[in-house]
Amino acid sequence: MRIAITADHNGTSLKARLIPWLEERGHQVDDRATHVGTEPVDYPPLCADVCRRVLDGHADYAIVVGGSGSGEQIACNKIRGIRAGLCHDLFTAQIARAHNDANVLVLGAKVVSPEFAEELAATWLATSFKGERHQKRLDQIAALERGEWLD
């Protein structure tokens, strides 16, 4: 798979660990992140960049690493067509893909260990969208993105 990856200053260390881990598993990784170490950077432009890579077909998925991941998830989900899942446990990693067809994985470097982040990414990447009844919900989310109200 082609994976675009980014991180703010809180996530650069975890991102640096995930890149070779992903490559060892045969993924093509596009490192889109800041490389300034711990100097603070704003995450919304970083999120927009990797999400754009997914939407324009340059990447199959994106991974975003922040401190908690909360702000990054919010920023990603403001972009029409993006379904970002903030995953701190294996259950949410599975559900994000299986039920929500998430195309962006968000991780909190201050929340999960590097070893567990790898496990989360492995679970997320290995899980397929179940479709069927879940597709109706994705269609409803797309309607909300278009500004339609659901009754």
Backbone torsions as a table, in degrees:
resi	resn	phi	psi	omega
1	MET	NA	153.9	175.2
2	ARG	-97.6	121.3	-175.2
3	ILE	-125.0	122.1	171.9
4	ALA	-89.0	136.3	-177.4
5	ILE	-132.8	143.6	177.1
6	THR	-147.0	165.0	177.9
7	ALA	-158.2	146.7	170.3
8	ASP	-84.7	-171.4	-176.7
9	HIS	-60.7	-27.0	178.6
10	ASN	-76.5	-19.8	-173.1
11	GLY	-112.0	3.5	-174.6
12	THR	-61.7	-37.4	-179.2
13	SER	-66.6	-45.4	179.3
14	LEU	-66.5	-39.8	177.3
15	LYS	-59.9	-43.8	-179.7
16	ALA	-62.4	-30.6	176.9
17	ARG	-77.6	-38.4	-176.5
18	LEU	-69.9	-33.2	-176.3
19	ILE	-58.5	-55.8	179.3
20	PRO	-65.7	-31.8	177.7
21	TRP	-61.6	-44.7	177.8
22	LEU	-66.1	-43.6	-179.2
23	GLU	-63.2	-38.5	177.8
24	GLU	-61.6	-22.8	180.0
25	ARG	-97.2	12.8	173.4
26	GLY	89.1	7.3	179.8
27	HIS	-86.0	145.9	173.8
28	GLN	-91.0	118.5	-173.4
29	VAL	-109.7	130.2	177.2
30	ASP	-110.0	101.9	-178.5
31	ASP	-78.3	106.9	-176.0
32	ARG	-105.2	8.0	-169.0
33	ALA	-85.7	169.0	171.2
34	THR	-67.3	151.3	179.1
35	HIS	-125.3	32.6	-176.8
36	VAL	-96.3	10.7	178.0
37	GLY	72.9	-122.5	-174.9
38	THR	-98.9	4.2	176.6
39	GLU	-69.0	127.6	-175.6
40	PRO	-56.9	137.3	174.0
41	VAL	-133.9	154.7	177.3
42	ASP	-81.5	133.1	-176.9
43	TYR	-84.0	-26.0	-178.0
44	PRO	-56.2	-43.3	177.0
45	PRO	-64.6	-34.1	177.7
46	LEU	-65.3	-43.2	177.9
47	CYS	-62.6	-46.1	-179.7
48	ALA	-59.3	-39.4	-178.2
49	ASP	-62.9	-51.0	-178.1
50	VAL	-70.7	-33.0	177.0
51	CYS	-65.0	-39.2	176.6
52	ARG	-61.2	-38.8	178.6
53	ARG	-61.2	-38.8	178.1
54	VAL	-69.0	-48.2	-175.5
55	LEU	-67.0	-32.2	-179.2
56	ASP	-89.5	2.9	174.5
57	GLY	86.2	5.4	177.3
58	HIS	-78.0	-16.1	177.2
59	ALA	-140.1	147.0	175.2
60	ASP	-78.4	-38.3	-178.6
61	TYR	-144.5	167.9	173.7
62	ALA	-132.4	152.0	172.5
63	ILE	-124.3	130.0	179.8
64	VAL	-121.2	130.4	-179.7
65	VAL	-119.6	124.7	175.3
66	GLY	-127.4	-164.9	177.3
67	GLY	-71.5	-66.4	174.8
68	SER	-95.7	-27.3	-175.7
69	GLY	90.1	-10.9	-175.6
70	SER	-63.6	-51.0	179.3
71	GLY	-64.1	-37.8	179.4
72	GLU	-63.7	-41.7	177.8
73	GLN	-61.9	-43.8	179.6
74	ILE	-61.7	-47.3	-179.3
75	ALA	-60.7	-47.3	-179.5
76	CYS	-60.2	-42.3	-175.3
77	ASN	-75.7	-3.0	172.4
78	LYS	-80.3	-11.5	-175.9
79	ILE	-94.3	120.7	-178.3
80	ARG	-56.5	127.8	179.2
81	GLY	96.4	-8.3	178.6
82	ILE	-98.7	136.3	175.1
83	ARG	-127.9	95.4	-176.2
84	ALA	-98.2	131.3	177.6
85	GLY	-112.3	124.3	174.2
86	LEU	-86.7	114.5	-172.4
87	CYS	-118.5	119.9	178.0
88	HIS	-116.6	-3.0	177.1
89	ASP	-148.7	165.9	-175.3
90	LEU	-65.9	-33.2	179.0
91	PHE	-61.7	-48.2	-179.2
92	THR	-67.7	-31.1	176.6
93	ALA	-64.5	-42.3	178.6
94	GLN	-68.2	-46.5	-176.9
95	ILE	-66.4	-38.0	179.6
96	ALA	-55.7	-40.1	179.1
97	ARG	-84.9	-50.9	-171.9
98	ALA	-66.1	-40.3	-176.5
99	HIS	-101.6	-32.8	-172.9
100	ASN	-108.9	-1.7	-179.1
101	ASP	48.0	44.0	-178.7
102	ALA	-58.0	134.5	177.4
103	ASN	-108.0	0.1	175.6
104	VAL	-135.5	128.3	174.1
105	LEU	-100.0	126.9	177.4
106	VAL	-112.4	131.5	-179.2
107	LEU	-124.2	145.4	175.9
108	GLY	-103.9	110.2	-177.2
109	ALA	-65.6	-22.8	178.2
110	LYS	-91.1	0.2	-175.3
111	VAL	-111.8	-39.0	-177.8
112	VAL	-117.6	149.2	177.5
113	SER	-72.4	158.6	176.4
114	PRO	-57.5	-40.1	179.2
115	GLU	-63.4	-42.5	-179.5
116	PHE	-72.4	-31.1	175.6
117	ALA	-60.6	-39.6	176.2
118	GLU	-63.3	-42.0	179.1
119	GLU	-64.8	-40.4	177.2
120	LEU	-62.7	-45.6	179.9
121	ALA	-63.0	-41.8	179.3
122	ALA	-61.8	-44.2	179.5
123	THR	-64.5	-47.0	-178.8
124	TRP	-60.8	-46.3	-178.4
125	LEU	-69.4	-29.2	-177.8
126	ALA	-84.6	-11.9	-176.1
127	THR	-91.4	132.0	179.3
128	SER	-98.7	152.1	175.1
129	PHE	-68.2	131.8	-177.6
130	LYS	-79.3	-22.0	-179.7
131	GLY	67.7	-141.5	179.2
132	GLU	47.5	-121.6	-174.0
133	ARG	-62.2	-24.4	-179.3
134	HIS	-73.6	-27.5	178.7
135	GLN	-61.6	-38.5	178.4
136	LYS	-57.7	-39.4	-179.3
137	ARG	-70.5	-37.5	175.9
138	LEU	-64.5	-37.6	176.6
139	ASP	-63.6	-37.4	177.2
140	GLN	-67.2	-40.1	176.2
141	ILE	-62.3	-42.2	177.9
142	ALA	-61.9	-36.9	176.9
143	ALA	-64.4	-41.5	176.6
144	LEU	-61.2	-40.4	178.4
145	GLU	-61.4	-31.9	178.8
146	ARG	-81.4	-0.4	178.8
147	GLY	87.7	12.1	179.5
148	GLU	-85.1	143.1	176.4
149	TRP	-92.1	140.2	178.0
150	LEU	-97.8	130.9	179.5
151	ASP	-105.6	NA	NA
